[in-house]
Amino acid sequence: MSKGTVILAYKGYDVITYLVSPRKYLWDKLWGNKANAIYEDCYLLGTSVARPCITCRQVQIARQEGAQYVSHGATGKGNDQIRFKLTCHALYPEVKIIAPWRIPEFYNRFRGRKKHHLHFADPQHWDIPVPVNPKPPWSMDANLMHIRCVEHQLYSVKNPTPSKCTALCLQADTVTDCLTSNPTHTGVLIKVTHVKDGKSKDTPQDIFSYLNEIGGRHGVGRIDIVENCFIGMKSRGKEAPSSTTLTIRYQTFTMDREVRRIKQGLAVKFSEMLYNGFWYSPECEFVRHCKGKSQESVEGLHRESPKSLCNRELVSMDVQEDYEQCDASGFIKINAVRLREHHCLQGETCSKR
């Protein structure tokens, strides 16, 4: 007798599987790019955005099919288990979650990648093609946004990343220059054009695939990082040609200075929310709204924008415009008050108080 219905699952259940369309994921990731979401100054959050998107669709199907359970394959050591489960609790609180990697019967049976995992998945047993083999000492967790290399040797930070431990990026000195132009609208990339051959891409999936190809040929996006996992461990190794290429600073000439400063502060909190799995939290919704508002004037191509705040006449020394240079003296004196007082208290100046 069946134990119930589960979306992606474990033995003894009626199982429903599904394939996630990349469109929703890529659109959210484009949104993440416009928000400058970069975790710990390096990680561009390819997996962090993917997991809530996958789980959102998973619980929608579970509700639609009347399933009592959902399941995921995240291990008990990483961040993904948190991202999956927090999204489930937010969107479908009553659903039960089966996580084989937290069941002793499972993880005691499958202890090692070569000895147990790949042997169990051998195509000779199941007639299902598997794109990996036991020869390389590493495995790769890939999506359109990035690839993460996982290997026991890499967890010792003194060891350099092996040159062959890559799927998208080549060494930068093996290719010639190739330029692209990137127009945006409200901070979201809408088109990429190769300036030499004129080839253009204008859908999220095509844009990311093309930038992986172009960026990867140039060695763009291959980073050796050590990140702090939410669960308390440290992780290492990513490559993300498309995300790295998309991290472009249009905001510098289309955004007000003080708005940009606030946005930069929010970007740090936003990246932590995404990384830690709080995409569907009220605070993340609030920050997304703020960041969306900040991007309304961000559009253009290269360094050109119809909403640029750069006024050539105003900053030029050849044109006076309506700016009185003598006014700068008062501005500087007012800003110097606190500096003068600070050094006076330190006994470094003898100005009368």
C-alpha positions in Angstrom: 0.0 0.0 0.0 1.3 3.5 -0.9 2.4 5.7 1.9 1.1 8.8 0.1 2.0 11.0 -2.8 5.3 12.9 -2.9 6.9 15.3 -5.4 10.4 13.9 -6.1 11.0 11.3 -3.6 11.9 8.2 -1.6 10.9 4.5 -1.6 7.4 3.4 -0.7 5.5 6.4 -2.2 3.7 7.3 -5.3 6.1 9.7 -7.0 5.5 12.7 -9.2 8.5 14.2 -10.9 8.8 17.5 -12.8 11.2 19.5 -14.9 11.8 23.2 -14.0 11.7 25.7 -16.8 14.7 28.0 -16.6 12.6 31.1 -17.6 11.3 32.1 -14.2 14.6 31.3 -12.6 16.6 33.3 -15.1 14.2 36.3 -14.8 14.6 36.3 -11.0 18.4 36.0 -11.5 18.4 38.9 -13.9 16.5 40.8 -11.1 19.3 39.7 -8.7 21.9 41.1 -11.0 20.3 44.5 -11.2 20.2 44.5 -7.4 24.0 43.9 -7.3 23.5 40.9 -5.2 27.0 39.6 -4.5 27.5 37.5 -1.4 30.7 38.3 0.5 32.0 40.4 -2.4 32.5 37.4 -4.6 29.7 34.9 -5.0 27.1 35.8 -7.5 24.4 33.6 -6.0 23.6 31.3 -8.9 22.3 28.5 -6.8 20.9 30.7 -4.1 18.3 32.1 -6.5 17.7 28.7 -8.2 16.5 26.9 -5.1 13.6 29.1 -4.2 12.4 29.1 -7.8 12.6 25.3 -8.0 10.8 24.9 -4.7 8.1 27.4 -5.5 7.1 25.4 -8.5 7.5 22.2 -6.5 5.0 23.2 -3.9 2.6 24.6 -6.5 2.5 21.1 -8.1 2.2 19.5 -4.7 -0.9 21.5 -4.0 -2.3 20.9 -7.4 -1.8 17.1 -7.2 -2.9 16.9 -3.5 0.5 15.5 -2.5 1.2 15.2 1.2 5.0 15.3 0.8 7.8 17.0 -1.2 11.4 15.7 -1.4 14.8 17.1 -2.2 18.3 15.7 -2.6 20.2 18.4 -0.7 22.8 17.1 1.8 22.7 17.7 5.5 25.9 19.8 5.3 25.1 22.5 2.8 22.9 25.6 2.3 20.4 24.1 -0.2 18.6 22.1 2.5 17.8 25.4 4.3 16.7 27.2 1.1 14.4 24.3 0.1 12.8 23.9 3.5 12.4 27.6 4.3 10.6 28.1 1.0 8.3 25.1 1.7 7.5 26.4 5.2 6.7 29.8 3.7 4.5 28.7 0.8 3.0 25.4 1.9 3.4 25.1 5.7 1.4 21.9 6.1 3.4 19.9 3.6 5.9 17.3 4.9 9.4 17.1 3.6 11.5 14.0 2.9 15.2 14.6 2.8 17.0 11.3 2.3 20.4 12.8 3.2 19.1 13.3 6.7 17.9 9.7 7.0 20.6 7.5 8.5 19.5 4.5 6.4 20.3 6.5 3.3 23.5 8.3 4.2 25.0 5.2 5.8 24.5 3.3 2.6 25.9 6.0 0.3 29.0 7.2 2.0 31.4 8.1 -0.9 31.1 9.6 -4.4 33.2 7.0 -6.2 32.5 3.9 -4.2 28.8 4.2 -3.7 27.2 7.1 -5.6 28.6 6.5 -9.1 28.4 2.8 -8.7 24.7 3.0 -7.9 24.1 5.3 -10.8 26.1 3.2 -13.3 24.2 3.3 -16.7 24.7 -0.5 -16.9 22.3 -0.9 -14.0 19.6 1.6 -15.1 20.1 2.3 -18.8 20.1 6.0 -17.9 23.0 8.1 -19.2 25.1 9.8 -16.5 27.4 12.6 -17.6 30.1 11.9 -15.0 32.5 9.1 -14.3 34.8 8.1 -11.4 38.0 9.2 -13.1 38.1 12.9 -12.2 38.4 13.4 -8.4 35.8 16.1 -8.4 32.1 16.5 -9.2 30.3 19.6 -10.6 27.0 21.1 -9.6 25.9 23.1 -12.7 23.2 25.4 -13.9 23.0 28.2 -16.5 24.2 30.7 -13.9 27.3 29.0 -12.6 29.2 25.8 -11.8 30.5 24.7 -8.5 33.4 22.1 -8.3 33.2 19.8 -5.3 36.2 17.8 -4.4 37.9 16.7 -1.1 41.2 18.2 -2.1 39.6 21.6 -2.6 38.4 21.8 1.0 42.1 22.3 1.9 42.5 26.0 1.0 46.2 25.6 0.6 45.7 23.6 -2.5 45.2 25.5 -5.8 42.2 24.7 -7.9 43.3 22.2 -10.6 43.4 23.7 -14.1 41.1 21.0 -15.5 38.5 21.5 -12.7 36.4 23.7 -15.0 33.5 23.2 -17.4 32.8 26.7 -18.8 36.0 28.8 -18.5 39.2 28.5 -20.5 42.5 30.1 -19.6 42.3 33.8 -20.5 45.5 33.7 -22.6 44.0 31.1 -25.0 41.6 33.5 -26.8 41.4 36.8 -28.6 39.3 39.8 -27.6 35.6 39.7 -28.2 33.3 42.5 -27.2 29.6 42.7 -26.5 27.2 45.6 -26.0 24.6 45.4 -23.2 21.5 47.6 -23.2 19.3 47.6 -20.1 15.9 48.8 -19.1 15.1 49.5 -15.4 18.3 47.7 -14.5 17.6 44.4 -16.3 19.6 43.3 -19.3 17.4 43.1 -22.3 19.8 42.4 -25.2 23.4 41.4 -25.9 25.0 42.1 -29.3 28.4 41.0 -30.6 30.0 44.1 -32.0 32.0 42.2 -34.6 29.6 39.8 -36.1 26.4 41.5 -35.2 24.9 38.4 -33.5 22.2 39.3 -30.9 20.4 37.5 -28.1 17.4 39.0 -26.4 15.8 36.3 -24.2 17.1 35.5 -20.7 18.0 31.9 -21.6 19.8 32.8 -24.8 21.6 35.7 -23.1 22.9 33.6 -20.3 23.9 30.8 -22.6 25.7 33.2 -25.0 27.5 35.0 -22.2 28.7 31.6 -20.8 30.1 30.9 -24.2 31.8 34.3 -24.7 32.8 34.9 -21.2 34.0 31.3 -20.7 36.3 31.6 -23.8 38.0 34.6 -22.1 38.3 32.9 -18.7 35.8 35.4 -17.2 34.1 34.3 -14.0 36.5 31.7 -12.8 36.9 32.6 -9.2 38.6 30.8 -6.3 36.6 31.8 -3.2 36.0 30.5 0.3 32.5 31.5 1.4 30.8 31.2 4.8 27.9 28.8 4.6 24.8 29.7 6.7 25.0 26.4 8.5 28.4 27.3 9.8 30.9 25.6 7.5 33.0 27.1 4.7 32.7 26.2 1.0 35.0 26.8 -2.0 35.1 27.1 -5.8 32.8 28.6 -8.4 32.8 29.7 -12.0 30.2 32.0 -13.5 31.0 33.6 -16.8 27.5 34.9 -17.5 26.8 36.4 -14.1 30.2 38.0 -14.0 29.7 39.6 -17.4 26.3 40.9 -16.3 27.6 42.6 -13.2 27.8 46.0 -14.8 27.6 49.3 -13.0 25.1 51.4 -15.0 23.9 52.9 -11.8 26.9 55.2 -11.4 25.7 57.7 -14.0 21.9 57.3 -13.8 21.3 57.1 -10.1 21.3 59.8 -7.4 24.3 59.7 -5.1 22.4 59.2 -1.8 20.0 56.7 -3.4 23.0 54.7 -4.6 24.6 54.7 -1.1 21.5 53.3 0.5 21.2 50.8 -2.3 24.7 49.6 -1.7 24.0 49.0 2.0 20.8 47.1 1.1 22.7 45.0 -1.5 24.8 43.5 1.3 21.7 42.5 3.3 19.9 41.4 0.2 22.7 39.0 -0.8 22.7 37.5 2.7 19.0 37.0 2.5 19.3 35.2 -0.8 22.2 33.1 0.3 20.6 32.1 3.5 17.3 31.1 1.9 15.0 34.0 2.9 13.7 34.9 -0.5 10.1 34.6 0.6 10.7 36.5 3.9 8.9 39.9 4.6 12.3 41.6 4.9 13.4 40.3 1.5 10.2 41.4 -0.1 10.7 44.9 1.4 14.3 45.2 0.1 13.2 43.9 -3.4 10.6 46.7 -3.5 13.2 49.3 -2.4 15.7 48.1 -5.0 13.1 47.9 -7.7 12.3 51.6 -7.0 16.0 52.5 -7.2 16.3 51.0 -10.7 13.5 53.0 -12.4 16.0 55.4 -14.0 18.6 52.7 -14.8 18.7 52.1 -18.6 21.0 52.6 -21.4 23.7 51.1 -23.7 27.4 51.0 -22.7 27.9 54.5 -21.1 25.0 56.1 -22.8 21.6 56.6 -21.2 18.7 59.0 -21.8 18.4 59.3 -18.0 22.1 60.0 -17.4 22.8 62.5 -14.6 26.2 63.3 -16.1 26.0 67.0 -17.1 29.1 67.8 -19.2 28.4 71.5 -19.2 28.1 71.6 -15.4 31.4 69.9 -14.7 33.4 71.5 -17.5 36.0 74.2 -16.6 35.3 75.8 -19.9 31.7 76.6 -19.1 30.4 78.5 -16.0 26.7 77.4 -16.2 24.7 78.4 -13.1 27.3 77.1 -10.6 29.1 79.7 -8.5 32.5 78.3 -7.7 33.0 80.6 -4.7 30.0 78.8 -3.0 32.4 75.8 -2.5 34.2 77.7 0.3 31.2 77.7 2.6 30.4 74.1 1.8 34.0 73.1 2.7 34.0 75.2 5.9 30.7 73.6 7.1 32.0 70.1 6.5 35.2 71.0 8.3 33.5 71.9 11.6 33.4 68.3 13.0 37.0 67.6 11.9 38.2 70.8 13.7 36.3 69.9 16.8 37.5 66.3 16.8 41.2 67.3 16.6 40.6 70.0 19.2 39.4 67.5 21.7 42.4 65.3 20.9 44.6 68.2 21.9 46.1 68.4 18.4 45.0 71.9 17.6 44.9 75.1 19.7 41.8 76.7 18.2 39.6 78.5 20.7 36.4 76.7 21.6 
